[in-house]
Amino acid sequence: MINRQTAKILLLVLPAQLWLHCAGTGQQVNAVEKNVDYLIEQGKLHWANRNDSLSLFYAEHFISLAYEKRSEDFNLAILYSQVLYTQALFSASNARIKDSLFQIGADISKKATLSHPDFQSTYQVAQGDSTFRLLSAIADAPQNIVPGLYWWATNQAYYLYTKPVIERLNNRELLEVIMHRINSLNPGYHFGGPYRFFGTLYTRLPGVDISQSKKYFEQALTHHPEYLGNAVQMAEYYHQKKGNREFFHQQLSEVITTDLYNQSEILPENILYQDRARYLLAIEATLFE
């Protein structure tokens, strides 16, 4: 767990350190840009160790400061959105804080996507009212804005999962259009992210055949078995929804015994998902009462 008192003390020192970093260059004209570059560099260094709660805390701190100065940077906005999603999913224990992080993450990616020049060129030629134009532009969106679309929809969906059914239904079309477009352009994005998204979504919408959820999760596992989030989310959402306690237990048990050696790219997420699997197994009896 993060030692908040220590974090607060250290953060009081950071502004002075950053000022000295810039002042030492002797280039006042470029001080702001150099400062932002430094913030991004530090944020990414901590992000690389995001399985540690304190590193994740600092990643969010540095990236948020950089985003305040360079909010028009598409890649920076997407990284910030992903950091907020990760904080909400794995670190935040308070429901209101989780909701806030997911919503802010969604808003940041949405803004980055809708303001992107390549999206705007598509949106400008779309026909119909504002809603139809938006959906049409998303359905024809270029591949280079897939990250923006993905983190917009993913954050928004997790925000909606705890909301009344009517809110989830009202947003269903938008979320499906976004993720179907990503699936057509890059189904492997974020280790089968579109499949994982639909697998979870279709356990949270009334009137949807639950077998659709299973189909999408199985696709995610088939194409990206190395990413433990696919198995953990299938157990947490599909197997729990179906009451498949035996499969729930078996799938999570396999996750926590998985050898993470030589998984540098996805190691942080896999460590976090192993921890999530242990937690779910610890409360298994409660989940299947």
Secondary structure as a PSIPRED ss2 file (coil, helix, strand):
# PSIPRED VFORMAT (PSIPRED V4.0)

   1 M C   1.000  0.000  0.000
   2 I C   1.000  0.000  0.000
   3 N C   1.000  0.000  0.000
   4 R H   0.000  1.000  0.000
   5 Q H   0.000  1.000  0.000
   6 T H   0.000  1.000  0.000
   7 A H   0.000  1.000  0.000
   8 K H   0.000  1.000  0.000
   9 I H   0.000  1.000  0.000
  10 L H   0.000  1.000  0.000
  11 L H   0.000  1.000  0.000
  12 L H   0.000  1.000  0.000
  13 V H   0.000  1.000  0.000
  14 L H   0.000  1.000  0.000
  15 P H   0.000  1.000  0.000
  16 A H   0.000  1.000  0.000
  17 Q H   0.000  1.000  0.000
  18 L H   0.000  1.000  0.000
  19 W H   0.000  1.000  0.000
  20 L H   0.000  1.000  0.000
  21 H H   0.000  1.000  0.000
  22 C H   0.000  1.000  0.000
  23 A H   0.000  1.000  0.000
  24 G C   1.000  0.000  0.000
  25 T C   1.000  0.000  0.000
  26 G C   1.000  0.000  0.000
  27 Q C   1.000  0.000  0.000
  28 Q H   0.000  1.000  0.000
  29 V H   0.000  1.000  0.000
  30 N H   0.000  1.000  0.000
  31 A H   0.000  1.000  0.000
  32 V H   0.000  1.000  0.000
  33 E H   0.000  1.000  0.000
  34 K H   0.000  1.000  0.000
  35 N H   0.000  1.000  0.000
  36 V H   0.000  1.000  0.000
  37 D H   0.000  1.000  0.000
  38 Y H   0.000  1.000  0.000
  39 L H   0.000  1.000  0.000
  40 I H   0.000  1.000  0.000
  41 E H   0.000  1.000  0.000
  42 Q H   0.000  1.000  0.000
  43 G H   0.000  1.000  0.000
  44 K H   0.000  1.000  0.000
  45 L H   0.000  1.000  0.000
  46 H H   0.000  1.000  0.000
  47 W H   0.000  1.000  0.000
  48 A C   1.000  0.000  0.000
  49 N C   1.000  0.000  0.000
  50 R C   1.000  0.000  0.000
  51 N C   1.000  0.000  0.000
  52 D C   1.000  0.000  0.000
  53 S H   0.000  1.000  0.000
  54 L H   0.000  1.000  0.000
  55 S H   0.000  1.000  0.000
  56 L H   0.000  1.000  0.000
  57 F H   0.000  1.000  0.000
  58 Y H   0.000  1.000  0.000
  59 A H   0.000  1.000  0.000
  60 E H   0.000  1.000  0.000
  61 H H   0.000  1.000  0.000
  62 F H   0.000  1.000  0.000
  63 I H   0.000  1.000  0.000
  64 S H   0.000  1.000  0.000
  65 L H   0.000  1.000  0.000
  66 A H   0.000  1.000  0.000
  67 Y H   0.000  1.000  0.000
  68 E H   0.000  1.000  0.000
  69 K H   0.000  1.000  0.000
  70 R C   1.000  0.000  0.000
  71 S C   1.000  0.000  0.000
  72 E C   1.000  0.000  0.000
  73 D C   1.000  0.000  0.000
  74 F H   0.000  1.000  0.000
  75 N H   0.000  1.000  0.000
  76 L H   0.000  1.000  0.000
  77 A H   0.000  1.000  0.000
  78 I H   0.000  1.000  0.000
  79 L H   0.000  1.000  0.000
  80 Y H   0.000  1.000  0.000
  81 S H   0.000  1.000  0.000
  82 Q H   0.000  1.000  0.000
  83 V H   0.000  1.000  0.000
  84 L H   0.000  1.000  0.000
  85 Y H   0.000  1.000  0.000
  86 T H   0.000  1.000  0.000
  87 Q H   0.000  1.000  0.000
  88 A H   0.000  1.000  0.000
  89 L H   0.000  1.000  0.000
  90 F H   0.000  1.000  0.000
  91 S C   1.000  0.000  0.000
  92 A C   1.000  0.000  0.000
  93 S C   1.000  0.000  0.000
  94 N C   1.000  0.000  0.000
  95 A H   0.000  1.000  0.000
  96 R H   0.000  1.000  0.000
  97 I H   0.000  1.000  0.000
  98 K H   0.000  1.000  0.000
  99 D H   0.000  1.000  0.000
 100 S H   0.000  1.000  0.000
 101 L H   0.000  1.000  0.000
 102 F H   0.000  1.000  0.000
 103 Q H   0.000  1.000  0.000
 104 I H   0.000  1.000  0.000
 105 G H   0.000  1.000  0.000
 106 A H   0.000  1.000  0.000
 107 D H   0.000  1.000  0.000
 108 I H   0.000  1.000  0.000
 109 S H   0.000  1.000  0.000
 110 K H   0.000  1.000  0.000
 111 K H   0.000  1.000  0.000
 112 A H   0.000  1.000  0.000
 113 T H   0.000  1.000  0.000
 114 L H   0.000  1.000  0.000
 115 S C   1.000  0.000  0.000
 116 H C   1.000  0.000  0.000
 117 P H   0.000  1.000  0.000
 118 D H   0.000  1.000  0.000
 119 F H   0.000  1.000  0.000
 120 Q H   0.000  1.000  0.000
 121 S H   0.000  1.000  0.000
 122 T H   0.000  1.000  0.000
 123 Y H   0.000  1.000  0.000
 124 Q H   0.000  1.000  0.000
 125 V H   0.000  1.000  0.000
 126 A C   1.000  0.000  0.000
 127 Q C   1.000  0.000  0.000
 128 G C   1.000  0.000  0.000
 129 D C   1.000  0.000  0.000
 130 S H   0.000  1.000  0.000
 131 T H   0.000  1.000  0.000
 132 F H   0.000  1.000  0.000
 133 R H   0.000  1.000  0.000
 134 L H   0.000  1.000  0.000
 135 L H   0.000  1.000  0.000
 136 S H   0.000  1.000  0.000
 137 A H   0.000  1.000  0.000
 138 I H   0.000  1.000  0.000
 139 A H   0.000  1.000  0.000
 140 D C   1.000  0.000  0.000
 141 A C   1.000  0.000  0.000
 142 P C   1.000  0.000  0.000
 143 Q H   0.000  1.000  0.000
 144 N H   0.000  1.000  0.000
 145 I H   0.000  1.000  0.000
 146 V H   0.000  1.000  0.000
 147 P H   0.000  1.000  0.000
 148 G H   0.000  1.000  0.000
 149 L H   0.000  1.000  0.000
 150 Y H   0.000  1.000  0.000
 151 W H   0.000  1.000  0.000
 152 W H   0.000  1.000  0.000
 153 A H   0.000  1.000  0.000
 154 T H   0.000  1.000  0.000
 155 N H   0.000  1.000  0.000
 156 Q H   0.000  1.000  0.000
 157 A H   0.000  1.000  0.000
 158 Y H   0.000  1.000  0.000
 159 Y H   0.000  1.000  0.000
 160 L H   0.000  1.000  0.000
 161 Y C   1.000  0.000  0.000
 162 T C   1.000  0.000  0.000
 163 K C   1.000  0.000  0.000
 164 P C   1.000  0.000  0.000
 165 V H   0.000  1.000  0.000
 166 I H   0.000  1.000  0.000
 167 E H   0.000  1.000  0.000
 168 R H   0.000  1.000  0.000
 169 L H   0.000  1.000  0.000
 170 N H   0.000  1.000  0.000
 171 N H   0.000  1.000  0.000
 172 R H   0.000  1.000  0.000
 173 E H   0.000  1.000  0.000
 174 L H   0.000  1.000  0.000
 175 L H   0.000  1.000  0.000
 176 E H   0.000  1.000  0.000
 177 V H   0.000  1.000  0.000
 178 I H   0.000  1.000  0.000
 179 M H   0.000  1.000  0.000
 180 H H   0.000  1.000  0.000
 181 R H   0.000  1.000  0.000
 182 I H   0.000  1.000  0.000
 183 N H   0.000  1.000  0.000
 184 S H   0.000  1.000  0.000
 185 L H   0.000  1.000  0.000
 186 N C   1.000  0.000  0.000
 187 P C   1.000  0.000  0.000
 188 G C   1.000  0.000  0.000
 189 Y H   0.000  1.000  0.000
 190 H H   0.000  1.000  0.000
 191 F H   0.000  1.000  0.000
 192 G H   0.000  1.000  0.000
 193 G H   0.000  1.000  0.000
 194 P H   0.000  1.000  0.000
 195 Y H   0.000  1.000  0.000
 196 R H   0.000  1.000  0.000
 197 F H   0.000  1.000  0.000
 198 F H   0.000  1.000  0.000
 199 G H   0.000  1.000  0.000
 200 T H   0.000  1.000  0.000
 201 L H   0.000  1.000  0.000
 202 Y C   1.000  0.000  0.000
 203 T C   1.000  0.000  0.000
 204 R C   1.000  0.000  0.000
 205 L C   1.000  0.000  0.000
 206 P C   1.000  0.000  0.000
 207 G C   1.000  0.000  0.000
 208 V C   1.000  0.000  0.000
 209 D C   1.000  0.000  0.000
 210 I H   0.000  1.000  0.000
 211 S H   0.000  1.000  0.000
 212 Q H   0.000  1.000  0.000
 213 S H   0.000  1.000  0.000
 214 K H   0.000  1.000  0.000
 215 K H   0.000  1.000  0.000
 216 Y H   0.000  1.000  0.000
 217 F H   0.000  1.000  0.000
 218 E H   0.000  1.000  0.000
 219 Q H   0.000  1.000  0.000
 220 A H   0.000  1.000  0.000
 221 L H   0.000  1.000  0.000
 222 T H   0.000  1.000  0.000
 223 H H   0.000  1.000  0.000
 224 H C   1.000  0.000  0.000
 225 P C   1.000  0.000  0.000
 226 E C   1.000  0.000  0.000
 227 Y C   1.000  0.000  0.000
 228 L H   0.000  1.000  0.000
 229 G H   0.000  1.000  0.000
 230 N H   0.000  1.000  0.000
 231 A H   0.000  1.000  0.000
 232 V H   0.000  1.000  0.000
 233 Q H   0.000  1.000  0.000
 234 M H   0.000  1.000  0.000
 235 A H   0.000  1.000  0.000
 236 E H   0.000  1.000  0.000
 237 Y H   0.000  1.000  0.000
 238 Y H   0.000  1.000  0.000
 239 H H   0.000  1.000  0.000
 240 Q H   0.000  1.000  0.000
 241 K H   0.000  1.000  0.000
 242 K H   0.000  1.000  0.000
 243 G C   1.000  0.000  0.000
 244 N C   1.000  0.000  0.000
 245 R H   0.000  1.000  0.000
 246 E H   0.000  1.000  0.000
 247 F H   0.000  1.000  0.000
 248 F H   0.000  1.000  0.000
 249 H H   0.000  1.000  0.000
 250 Q H   0.000  1.000  0.000
 251 Q H   0.000  1.000  0.000
 252 L H   0.000  1.000  0.000
 253 S H   0.000  1.000  0.000
 254 E H   0.000  1.000  0.000
 255 V H   0.000  1.000  0.000
 256 I H   0.000  1.000  0.000
 257 T C   1.000  0.000  0.000
 258 T C   1.000  0.000  0.000
 259 D C   1.000  0.000  0.000
 260 L C   1.000  0.000  0.000
 261 Y C   1.000  0.000  0.000
 262 N C   1.000  0.000  0.000
 263 Q C   1.000  0.000  0.000
 264 S C   1.000  0.000  0.000
 265 E C   1.000  0.000  0.000
 266 I C   1.000  0.000  0.000
 267 L H   0.000  1.000  0.000
 268 P H   0.000  1.000  0.000
 269 E H   0.000  1.000  0.000
 270 N H   0.000  1.000  0.000
 271 I H   0.000  1.000  0.000
 272 L H   0.000  1.000  0.000
 273 Y H   0.000  1.000  0.000
 274 Q H   0.000  1.000  0.000
 275 D H   0.000  1.000  0.000
 276 R H   0.000  1.000  0.000
 277 A H   0.000  1.000  0.000
 278 R H   0.000  1.000  0.000
 279 Y H   0.000  1.000  0.000
 280 L H   0.000  1.000  0.000
 281 L H   0.000  1.000  0.000
 282 A H   0.000  1.000  0.000
 283 I C   1.000  0.000  0.000
 284 E H   0.000  1.000  0.000
 285 A H   0.000  1.000  0.000
 286 T H   0.000  1.000  0.000
 287 L H   0.000  1.000  0.000
 288 F C   1.000  0.000  0.000
 289 E C   1.000  0.000  0.000
